[in-house]
Amino acid sequence: CREADWACGECGNAYNHEALESRLVGLVQRRALAYQLQDVECAKCRQVKVKNLAPYCHKCAGPFALRIKKESVVESLRSFNNIAHYHEMPWLAEIAAFYQRGL
C-alpha cells in the first residue's frame, strides 16, 4: 500500500483512484457489518447462543463470547485509516473513522 501509483501488473496502466477508494470503502463496510451481525458463541463448546437472555450456555454452562474480537476490527480499521491518509482518500478516512468511533 506504499506505492505512489497503483498500476496493473500486466499492462502497466494506472488504476482509477476513485474506484480503488470505493472498493476499500466497501471492504470497511463489510468488515464492520460482519462484526455487528456476528453470532455469539460459547467460549467452551463453541455452541451458538440460541436464547437472547441466557447468560450461560445451556449445553455446558460456559460463558458466551464474540466470534470476531473487537480488537481485530479496531486494528483493521486503523490500517484502513492509515491507507486513507497516506493515499489521500478522504471518503475512506471518513468511513473508517466513523466505524472506529462506533466501536
C-alpha positions in Angstrom: 0.0 0.0 0.0 3.0 2.3 0.0 3.2 2.5 -3.8 2.6 6.1 -5.1 0.9 4.9 -8.3 -1.1 1.7 -8.3 -0.7 0.1 -11.7 -1.7 -3.1 -13.4 1.0 -5.7 -13.3 0.1 -6.9 -16.8 -0.2 -3.7 -18.9 1.2 -1.0 -16.6 -1.9 1.2 -16.8 -2.7 3.1 -13.6 -5.8 2.1 -11.7 -8.6 4.6 -11.1 -8.0 6.2 -7.7 -11.7 6.7 -7.0 -12.6 3.1 -8.0 -9.9 1.9 -5.6 -11.2 4.1 -2.8 -14.7 2.8 -3.5 -13.6 -0.8 -3.2 -11.8 -0.1 0.0 -14.8 1.6 1.5 -16.8 -1.5 0.6 -14.3 -3.6 2.4 -14.6 -1.4 5.5 -18.4 -1.5 5.5 -18.5 -5.3 5.1 -16.0 -5.8 7.9 -18.0 -3.5 10.2 -21.2 -5.2 9.3 -19.7 -8.7 9.9 -18.7 -7.6 13.4 -22.1 -6.1 14.2 -24.1 -9.1 12.9 -22.0 -11.8 14.2 -23.2 -14.8 16.2 -22.4 -15.0 19.9 -20.9 -18.4 20.8 -20.0 -20.4 23.9 -16.3 -19.9 24.8 -16.0 -23.6 25.9 -18.0 -25.7 23.4 -18.4 -23.1 20.6 -22.2 -23.6 20.5 -24.0 -20.6 19.0 -26.2 -18.7 21.5 -29.8 -19.6 20.8 -31.7 -17.7 23.6 -31.1 -14.0 23.7 -31.4 -13.7 27.5 -29.4 -16.7 28.5 -26.3 -15.7 30.4 -24.6 -19.1 30.1 -24.6 -21.9 27.5 -27.4 -24.4 28.1 -25.1 -27.3 27.0 -22.0 -26.8 29.1 -22.7 -23.7 31.3 -19.8 -21.8 29.7 -19.7 -18.1 29.2 -20.6 -16.5 25.8 -18.1 -14.6 23.7 -18.0 -12.9 20.4 -16.6 -14.8 17.4 -14.9 -11.7 15.9 -12.9 -9.8 18.6 -13.3 -6.1 18.8 -9.5 -5.6 18.9 -9.1 -7.2 15.5 -11.8 -5.0 14.0 -10.3 -1.8 15.5 -6.8 -2.8 14.2 -8.1 -3.3 10.7 -10.0 0.0 10.8 -6.8 1.7 11.9 -5.0 0.2 9.0 -7.7 1.4 6.6 -7.4 4.8 8.1 -3.6 4.9 7.6 -4.1 3.8 4.0 -6.7 6.6 3.5 -4.4 9.3 4.9 -1.3 8.1 3.1 -3.1 7.9 -0.3 -5.3 10.9 0.2 -8.6 9.1 0.2 -11.0 11.3 2.3 -14.1 9.2 1.9 -12.3 6.1 3.1 -10.8 8.1 6.0 -14.3 9.4 7.0 -15.9 5.9 6.9 -13.1 4.2 8.8 -13.2 7.0 11.5 -17.0 6.7 11.7 -16.8 3.0 12.4 -13.9 3.4 14.9 -16.0 5.9 16.9 -18.9 3.5 16.9 -16.9 0.6 18.4 
